[in-house]
Amino acid sequence: VSITAASMALSESGRISDDTRKKVLEAAEDLGYKRKQKSNRITSFNHIGVLVSIDYEWAFIWKFIRPIIEQIEAELQAFDLNLIMIPISHDATPDEIHQKIASSGSGAIISLHYGCDELFNRLENNGIPVIVVMKADFHDRYYSVCVDDFQGAYEAGCYLVKLGHTKIAYVGVQRPDLPSLSNDRFIGFKKANIKTIEYRASP
């Protein structure tokens, strides 16, 4: 199973199947794994950094990630934690980004649309946990929040149809870092279109 699934099973949290939870616990027992004692304190730091790209080609995505950042900040404030935005460029070296993170005093990092094994491993080895958001190819190595492109395209297609649109075009884009993205979105869009045709054909 993924690191995230194993963590949820061992911490008795999250939404995973009873069968998966049982298998993880059995494997942990066979391996002699001992859970760490939980600290009464939620964190030992006050700041959580969020990596945000400042590259021109990623400027369009700000409209989508701004509400995400606002919600993350609102949730963190309930625990008296501060959210610090750390601007990065995808061309920057792991050392350069690590220096920015160190300067920010962040005790944990949230990475939006950016992934770098070298940087993330270095952070986690130094006791700084990493949560990767919207970068599905890292979900088996770090805590992750992934986008369901299939479902997203389906719901978007249904929404447009509900508004009365009858001629909808799908324009795909090739993403070498996420090769299945365009295909998943197209299938979700096609499912919404088929549902619409069936709906209109029914009496």
C-alpha positions as CSV (number, residue, x, y, z in Angstrom):
1,V,0.0,0.0,0.0
2,S,1.1,3.6,-0.2
3,I,2.9,5.4,2.6
4,T,-0.3,7.5,3.2
5,A,-2.5,4.4,3.5
6,A,-0.1,2.8,5.9
7,S,0.1,5.9,8.0
8,M,-3.7,6.2,8.2
9,A,-4.0,2.5,9.2
10,L,-1.3,2.8,11.9
11,S,-2.7,6.1,13.2
12,E,-6.3,4.8,13.1
13,S,-7.4,7.8,11.0
14,G,-8.5,8.6,7.5
15,R,-10.8,6.8,5.1
16,I,-9.4,3.4,4.1
17,S,-11.1,0.0,3.9
18,D,-11.2,-2.3,7.0
19,D,-9.4,-5.0,4.9
20,T,-6.5,-2.6,4.1
21,R,-6.3,-1.4,7.7
22,K,-6.2,-5.0,8.9
23,K,-3.5,-6.1,6.5
24,V,-1.3,-3.1,7.4
25,L,-1.7,-3.8,11.2
26,E,-0.8,-7.5,10.6
27,A,2.2,-6.6,8.6
28,A,3.3,-4.1,11.2
29,E,3.0,-6.7,13.9
30,D,5.0,-9.3,11.9
31,L,7.8,-6.7,11.4
32,G,7.8,-5.8,15.1
33,Y,6.9,-2.2,14.4
34,K,6.2,0.0,17.4
35,R,4.2,3.2,17.1
36,K,5.7,6.4,18.4
37,Q,4.1,7.9,21.4
38,K,1.9,10.8,20.5
39,S,2.9,14.2,21.9
40,N,0.3,16.2,23.7
41,R,1.4,19.2,21.7
42,I,0.0,19.4,18.1
43,T,3.2,21.0,16.7
44,S,6.5,22.3,17.9
45,F,6.5,25.2,15.3
46,N,4.3,28.2,14.5
47,H,4.8,28.6,10.7
48,I,3.8,26.4,7.8
49,G,5.1,27.3,4.4
50,V,3.3,26.9,1.1
51,L,5.4,26.7,-2.1
52,V,3.8,28.8,-4.8
53,S,5.2,29.1,-8.3
54,I,5.9,32.6,-9.6
55,D,6.8,31.4,-13.2
56,Y,4.9,33.3,-15.9
57,E,3.6,30.1,-17.6
58,W,1.9,29.2,-14.3
59,A,0.3,32.6,-13.7
60,F,-3.1,31.3,-14.9
61,I,-3.4,28.8,-12.1
62,W,-3.5,31.5,-9.4
63,K,-7.2,31.8,-9.9
64,F,-7.6,28.1,-9.0
65,I,-5.2,27.9,-6.1
66,R,-6.1,31.2,-4.3
67,P,-9.3,29.7,-2.7
68,I,-7.2,26.6,-1.7
69,I,-4.6,28.8,0.0
70,E,-7.4,30.9,1.7
71,Q,-9.0,27.7,3.1
72,I,-5.7,26.2,4.3
73,E,-5.0,29.5,6.1
74,A,-8.4,29.5,7.8
75,E,-7.9,25.9,9.0
76,L,-4.4,26.6,10.3
77,Q,-5.5,29.7,12.2
78,A,-7.8,27.5,14.4
79,F,-4.5,25.9,15.7
80,D,-2.7,29.3,16.0
81,L,-0.5,28.4,13.0
82,N,0.7,31.0,10.5
83,L,0.7,30.3,6.7
84,I,3.8,31.7,4.9
85,M,3.8,31.9,1.2
86,I,7.2,30.9,-0.3
87,P,7.6,32.0,-3.9
88,I,9.5,29.6,-6.1
89,S,10.5,29.0,-9.7
90,H,10.5,25.6,-11.3
91,D,14.0,26.4,-12.6
92,A,15.3,27.0,-9.1
93,T,17.6,24.4,-7.6
94,P,16.6,22.3,-4.6
95,D,19.3,24.1,-2.6
96,E,17.9,27.5,-3.5
97,I,14.3,26.5,-2.5
98,H,15.6,24.8,0.7
99,Q,17.3,28.0,1.6
100,K,14.1,30.0,1.2
101,I,12.2,27.4,3.4
102,A,14.9,27.6,6.1
103,S,14.8,31.4,6.0
104,S,11.0,31.3,6.5
105,G,11.2,29.3,9.7
106,S,8.5,26.9,8.5
107,G,8.2,23.7,10.4
108,A,6.1,22.0,7.6
109,I,5.7,22.5,3.9
110,I,2.7,22.4,1.6
111,S,3.7,22.1,-2.1
112,L,1.2,23.2,-4.7
113,H,1.7,21.8,-8.2
114,Y,5.5,21.4,-7.5
115,G,7.4,18.2,-6.9
116,C,11.1,17.4,-6.3
117,D,12.2,14.2,-4.6
118,E,15.6,15.6,-3.7
119,L,14.1,18.6,-1.9
120,F,11.3,16.7,-0.2
121,N,13.6,13.9,1.1
122,R,16.0,16.5,2.5
123,L,13.1,18.3,4.3
124,E,11.6,15.2,5.7
125,N,15.1,13.9,6.8
126,N,15.4,17.2,8.7
127,G,12.1,16.7,10.4
128,I,10.0,19.0,8.2
129,P,7.0,17.1,6.9
130,V,5.8,17.7,3.3
131,I,2.3,17.6,2.0
132,V,2.0,17.6,-1.8
133,V,-1.1,19.0,-3.4
134,M,-2.2,18.3,-7.0
135,K,0.9,16.3,-8.0
136,A,-0.4,12.8,-8.2
137,D,2.9,11.2,-9.2
138,F,4.2,11.8,-5.7
139,H,1.3,10.3,-3.8
140,D,3.0,7.0,-2.9
141,R,6.0,8.8,-1.2
142,Y,4.5,11.8,0.7
143,Y,1.3,12.9,2.3
144,S,-0.7,14.0,-0.7
145,V,-3.9,15.7,-1.7
146,C,-4.6,14.7,-5.3
147,V,-7.1,15.9,-7.9
148,D,-9.5,13.5,-9.5
149,D,-9.3,14.7,-13.1
150,F,-11.8,12.1,-14.3
151,Q,-14.5,13.2,-11.8
152,G,-13.6,16.9,-12.2
153,A,-14.1,16.8,-16.0
154,Y,-17.3,14.9,-15.6
155,E,-18.8,17.4,-13.1
156,A,-17.7,20.3,-15.2
157,G,-19.3,18.8,-18.3
158,C,-22.5,18.1,-16.5
159,Y,-22.5,21.7,-15.1
160,L,-22.2,23.2,-18.6
161,V,-25.0,21.0,-19.9
162,K,-27.2,22.0,-17.0
163,L,-26.6,25.6,-18.0
164,G,-28.1,24.8,-21.4
165,H,-24.9,24.5,-23.5
166,T,-25.3,22.1,-26.4
167,K,-22.0,22.6,-28.3
168,I,-19.1,21.9,-26.0
169,A,-15.5,21.4,-27.2
170,Y,-12.8,19.6,-25.2
171,V,-9.3,20.9,-25.7
172,G,-6.6,18.6,-24.3
173,V,-3.0,19.5,-23.4
174,Q,0.0,17.2,-23.2
175,R,1.7,17.1,-19.8
176,P,4.9,15.1,-19.8
177,D,4.9,15.1,-16.0
178,L,1.3,13.8,-15.9
179,P,0.8,11.7,-19.0
180,S,-2.6,10.4,-17.9
181,L,-4.1,13.8,-17.1
182,S,-5.4,14.7,-20.6
183,N,-6.8,11.2,-21.1
184,D,-8.6,11.1,-17.7
185,R,-10.2,14.5,-18.3
186,F,-11.4,13.5,-21.8
187,I,-13.0,10.3,-20.5
188,G,-14.7,12.3,-17.7
189,F,-15.9,14.8,-20.3
190,K,-17.1,12.1,-22.6
191,K,-19.1,10.4,-19.7
192,A,-20.9,13.7,-19.1
193,N,-21.7,14.0,-22.8
194,I,-23.1,10.4,-23.0
195,K,-25.2,11.1,-19.9
196,T,-26.6,14.2,-21.6
197,I,-27.4,12.3,-24.8
198,E,-29.2,9.6,-22.8
199,Y,-31.1,12.2,-20.8
200,R,-32.3,14.1,-23.9
201,A,-33.3,10.8,-25.6
202,S,-35.5,9.7,-22.7
203,P,-39.2,10.6,-22.8
